[in-house]
Amino acid sequence: MSERAATYCRCCNSENMLMYLPLGSHGPAQGFLKASQLADETLFELNTHVCLDCGLIQIPNRIPPDFFRHYLWVPSTATEMHAHFGNLAAKLKDTLLASEDDLFVDIGCNDGLLLKAAHDLNIKTLGIDPAENIGQMAKDKGLIVISEYFNPETAKLALRQYGHAKVITSNNTFNHIDDLHNFMEGIDILLADEGSFLVEVPQAIEYINKLMFDNIYHEHLSVFSVKSLLDLYTSFNMEIYDIDPLTVQGGSMRVYARKAKEQSTIPENVQRWLDKEKAIGLLDPASYPKYKVAVDTIRNQLLDILKQIKSAGKTIIGYGASAKGNTLLNYCGISTDTLDYIADKNTLKHGMFSPGMHIPVVPVGKIDQDKPDYMLILAWNFADEIMQQQSAFKAAGGKFIIPFPKPIVI
């Protein structure tokens, strides 16, 4: 655990921190367990803080050392992510990678979904990811991957072997980083002077507006505001020059940064984000007691729905063995008394049990066999895709429960 992160902001180093949402005891959200491990699971407190100077939402890091060496989440199981990363690769090719010699580096490349899309467009690629098991999936696609955590030493290694990067991306992985300043030292080393650093991360505005308290857990250490990134990058003489709002992950943003130019000003697009963050009370301590009340309301409403269904003798399963789903399950105390199992397409999780609540994870084919009455969509950010895939479940009379932003039954 980083004790410093309990009292200091990871981005701006401020001590003006507020702990506003205690979520109880949780295991690492992607720490799915074998049956033999259930009796020895270690749980950690999940307490959400906000920096009242820059708006970074964060938790202290309690992930065990080398946790990400063997990881169980892959983006390829979601159809939406294939199109998303395919579009990003094409955009990079059209706008930022002018020459075939330009190097594109994806930090936290996972199974190589984005890298492969870029490689197929004849982009020169390099992946960096500490997870050896899923990194091998990328290597099996013919991609080059350095299986290490990204830090200044890894950046120097990549620089010696492959040269400076014209574009570096970190897609839904920057929020996994405990020591952001150490990470940015590596970016400063590896990024070309005229290069761009892009991050896709959950954004604080949507976190507040949609009450997405489940988007933070022991691997997702941070939910970023634009101001928090601006303050962090300024420490490394970098500037934000554009931002794209994204619908993936329930509401994210793609932030474009580069090495700062002399006498640069904040672009209008970036300033609009900063103004909106201030307007919703992101830096106002009075906003956060209200947020906790709203989160507790979601929990109580969801538990009432589930209790009524079980009281009627109906069966309920979960769909999507997602990290955010485990935050929801543990905070609400939803166990096998309520959910028979969680169905998921990710074969790496089949036969495993969810952290904390110990709900078994099974292949999606079991849904057709068992014909449950209700399906709680835990990976709610992919709800439309899941409901489309489960049209046979719906046609047979099954109903969906979506927990956010307000629990509803469809």
KEFI-667458 format. One line per 5 residues: their letters; for each residue y, x, z of C-alpha. Coordinates in pm, whole numbers, plus 50000, padded with zeros to 5 digits. Example, Ala and Ser with C-alpha at 12.3 -4.5 7.8 and 13.67 -1.06 7.14 Angstrom:
AS = 49550 51230 50780  49894 51367 50714
//
This chain:
MSERA = 50000 50000 50000  50354 50114 49934  50520 50063 50273  50856 50137 50109  50823 49831 49886
ATYCR = 50815 49608 50193  51177 49697 50276  51326 49838 49952  51366 49692 49606  51143 49860 49348
CCNSE = 51417 49839 49085  51756 49902 49245  51650 50059 49580  51850 49802 49777  51747 49716 50133
NMLMY = 51896 49366 50098  51554 49200 50089  51446 48849 50191  51083 48753 50257  51084 48382 50173
LPLGS = 50731 48276 50076  50425 48371 50283  50122 48274 50075  49844 48363 50322  49548 48598 50288
HGPAQ = 49413 48682 49941  49179 48926 49775  49304 49109 49464  49340 48828 49210  49121 49000 48951
GFLKA = 48885 49129 49220  48594 48903 49127  48287 48966 49337  47914 49001 49291  47697 48794 49526
SQLAD = 47613 49109 49722  47983 49172 49790  48081 48833 49933  48021 48927 50298  48229 49246 50275
ETLFE = 48544 49124 50099  48877 49257 50225  49173 49019 50222  49542 49108 50232  49856 48917 50318
LNTHV = 50055 48796 50018  50422 48777 50117  50684 48725 49847  51023 48896 49879  51342 48880 49671
CLDCG = 51610 49145 49634  51941 48970 49692  52128 49243 49503  51938 49241 49171  51707 48939 49185
LIQIP = 51375 49121 49162  51094 48911 49310  50823 49137 49451  50542 49189 49698  50432 49510 49870
NRIPP = 50150 49681 49682  49816 49652 49859  49588 49725 49564  49317 49979 49654  49345 50320 49483
DFFRH = 49204 50324 49129  49166 49944 49127  49258 49932 48758  48989 50182 48657  48752 49887 48608
YLWVP = 48932 49568 48509  48808 49224 48416  49094 49055 48231  49118 49078 47852  49375 48898 47631
STATE = 49132 48846 47344  48973 48537 47503  49294 48338 47441  49353 48233 47081  49727 48215 47145
MHAHF = 49741 48585 47228  49592 48686 46891  49880 48518 46710  50134 48640 46964  50043 49006 46929
GNLAA = 49990 48976 46556  50348 48852 46524  50475 49131 46748  50299 49398 46542  50456 49259 46224
KLKDT = 50799 49252 46387  50768 49614 46497  50666 49712 46145  50961 49528 45990  51235 49628 46234
LLASE = 51160 49935 46446  50893 50145 46275  51050 50253 45949  50823 50546 45868  50445 50582 45859
DDLFV = 50496 50887 46081  50661 50681 46357  50436 50661 46662  50379 50332 46845  50247 50356 47202
DIGCN = 50116 50056 47397  50094 50118 47771  49836 49894 47933  49673 49840 47595  49369 49664 47746
DGLLL = 49104 49592 47480  49341 49691 47200  49446 49347 47075  49803 49453 46993  49705 49805 46893
KAAHD = 49449 49678 46642  49703 49440 46488  49947 49730 46451  49678 49966 46324  49581 49715 46055
LNIKT = 49943 49729 45934  49910 50108 45890  50117 50180 46201  50038 50506 46379  49913 50394 46722
LGIDP = 49823 50528 47065  49704 50331 47365  49728 50426 47731  49528 50233 47991  49348 50338 48311
AENIG = 49069 50079 48276  48780 50276 48129  48560 49971 48068  48807 49774 47857  48964 50089 47714
QMAKD = 48624 50158 47562  48647 49821 47384  48964 49946 47216  48802 50279 47129  48509 50091 46976
KGLIV = 48763 49940 46732  48852 50289 46610  49168 50314 46821  49293 50617 47011  49330 50550 47385
ISEYF = 49417 50780 47674  49228 50642 47975  49479 50729 48246  49751 50569 48455  50089 50616 48292
NPETA = 50313 50863 48475  50515 51175 48384  50202 51386 48359  50035 51141 48119  50357 51122 47920
KLALR = 50363 51501 47884  49999 51498 47773  50068 51233 47510  50380 51419 47395  50191 51745 47347
QYGHA = 49912 51580 47151  50093 51313 46951  50470 51375 46967  50752 51144 47069  50708 50766 47041
KVITS = 50947 50564 46827  50839 50246 47006  50673 50204 47346  50557 49864 47471  50429 49739 47805
NNTFN = 50310 49381 47770  50251 49192 48094  50164 49525 48258  50505 49654 48370  50483 49398 48649
HIDDL = 50165 49573 48772  50352 49897 48848  50429 49988 49208  50644 50299 49151  50868 50186 48866
HNFME = 51090 50493 48890  50791 50723 48838  50687 50509 48539  51035 50530 48389  51034 50909 48425
GIDIL = 50735 50900 48192  50918 50673 47947  51213 50914 47946  50976 51198 47854  50776 51022 47582
LADEG = 51038 50802 47411  51221 50945 47110  51601 50966 47134  51639 50683 46882  51335 50496 47010
SFLVE = 51292 50156 47176  51110 50059 47495  50992 49696 47502  50851 49510 47800  50708 49160 47808
VPQAI = 50717 49029 48163  50730 48703 48355  51096 48615 48406  51268 48511 48725  51452 48213 48573
EYINK = 51130 48038 48473  50963 48144 48799  51237 47956 48985  51279 47657 48753  50906 47591 48703
LMFDN = 50806 47681 49062  50558 47936 48928  50472 48087 49265  50122 48165 49135  50264 48423 48892
IYHEH = 50282 48683 49166  49976 48835 49330  49844 49172 49439  49824 49299 49080  50142 49124 48963
LSVFS = 50372 49301 49203  50697 49185 49049  50868 48903 48862  51172 49055 48692  51524 48936 48652
VKSLL = 51733 49080 48371  51965 49227 48632  51676 49406 48805  51573 49570 48477  51933 49652 48394
DLYTS = 51976 49828 48729  51647 50014 48693  51719 50131 48340  52071 50243 48428  51916 50495 48668
FNMEI = 51750 50655 48364  52052 50635 48133  51896 50350 47936  52048 50020 47826  51918 49675 47737
YDIDP = 52024 49579 47386  51838 49251 47328  51615 48990 47493  51375 48736 47344  51263 48433 47548
LTVQG = 50886 48378 47519  50662 48084 47597  50349 48290 47674  50233 48323 48036  50421 48005 48122
GSMRV = 50760 48160 48049  50825 48527 47980  51081 48751 47817  51067 49049 47583  51334 49299 47684
YARKA = 51445 49569 47439  51586 49892 47581  51693 50230 47444  51859 50546 47560  52219 50458 47637
KEQST = 52494 50528 47389  52841 50641 47490  53090 50367 47577  52831 50094 47526  52894 49743 47659
IPENV = 52656 49469 47769  52565 49258 47463  52658 48890 47473  52293 48782 47468  52216 48997 47773
QRWLD = 52527 48876 47956  52420 48514 47903  52094 48588 48083  52281 48754 48369  52515 48457 48400
KEKAI = 52226 48211 48406  52044 48409 48676  52354 48391 48893  52403 48022 48819  52054 47921 48939
GLLDP = 52112 48100 49270  51881 48395 49217  52101 48612 49441  52179 48335 49690  51966 48339 50009
ASYPK = 52025 47964 50048  51810 47900 49737  51485 48022 49886  51412 47781 50173  51441 47505 49910
YKVAV = 51196 47693 49689  50938 47712 49967  50968 47339 50033  50912 47268 49662  50606 47499 49654
DTIRN = 50457 47327 49959  50513 46993 49785  50308 47109 49484  50027 47216 49717  50028 46886 49906
QLLDI = 50039 46675 49591  49754 46869 49431  49539 46848 49742  49599 46472 49763  49485 46429 49401
LKQIK = 49172 46635 49458  49090 46455 49784  49116 46114 49619  48889 46222 49334  48625 46363 49570
SAGKT = 48646 46054 49791  48556 45847 49485  48240 46054 49443  48356 46228 49126  48286 46589 49027
IIGYG = 48555 46851 48964  48532 47193 48806  48792 47461 48741  48869 47606 48399  49002 47957 48355
ASAKG = 48906 48227 48608  49261 48353 48597  49452 48567 48843  49725 48305 48884  49452 48048 48942
NTLLN = 49325 48251 49235  49671 48256 49392  49673 47877 49367  49317 47834 49499  49371 48061 49798
YCGIS = 49712 47921 49889  49577 47566 49874  49242 47651 50033  49045 47504 49742  48681 47616 49763
TDTLD = 48334 47502 49653  48380 47194 49870  48609 47076 49591  48523 47273 49275  48160 47308 49171
YIADK = 48243 47615 48964  48499 47775 48733  48420 47790 48362  48560 48080 48160  48512 48235 47815
NTLKH = 48536 48591 47951  48178 48719 47972  48286 48999 48208  48332 48738 48482  48015 48534 48432
GMFSP = 47789 48546 48736  48079 48662 48955  48261 48478 49234  48634 48420 49270  48817 48630 49531
GMHIP = 48879 48459 49862  48735 48118 49781  48405 48251 49636  48372 47991 49362  48108 48088 49101
VVPVG = 48222 48166 48745  48005 48033 48462  48010 48017 48080  48199 47726 47924  47874 47592 47779
KIDQD = 47785 47459 48124  48057 47195 48086  47864 47020 47807  47546 47039 48012  47688 46900 48336
KPDYM = 47953 46661 48202  48186 46680 48506  48442 46407 48563  48754 46621 48611  48868 46968 48509
LILAW = 49136 47153 48705  49303 47385 48455  49372 47702 48652  49493 47895 48346  49757 47626 48305
NFADE = 49976 47845 48082  49707 47791 47815  49662 47420 47896  49727 47292 47542  49478 47538 47394
IMQQQ = 49217 47459 47660  49248 47083 47618  49210 47120 47243  48901 47335 47288  48758 47083 47535
SAFKA = 48804 46778 47313  48436 46686 47361  48487 46681 47739  48782 46445 47695  48595 46227 47443
AGGKF = 48314 46184 47697  48564 46046 47950  48661 46368 48125  49011 46408 48264  49230 46716 48302
IIPFP = 49433 46814 48608  49733 47039 48540  49894 47183 48856  50237 47300 48727  50525 47233 48736
KPIVI = 50407 46912 48904  50038 46819 48948  49936 46556 48693  49612 46402 48566  49566 46364 48190
//
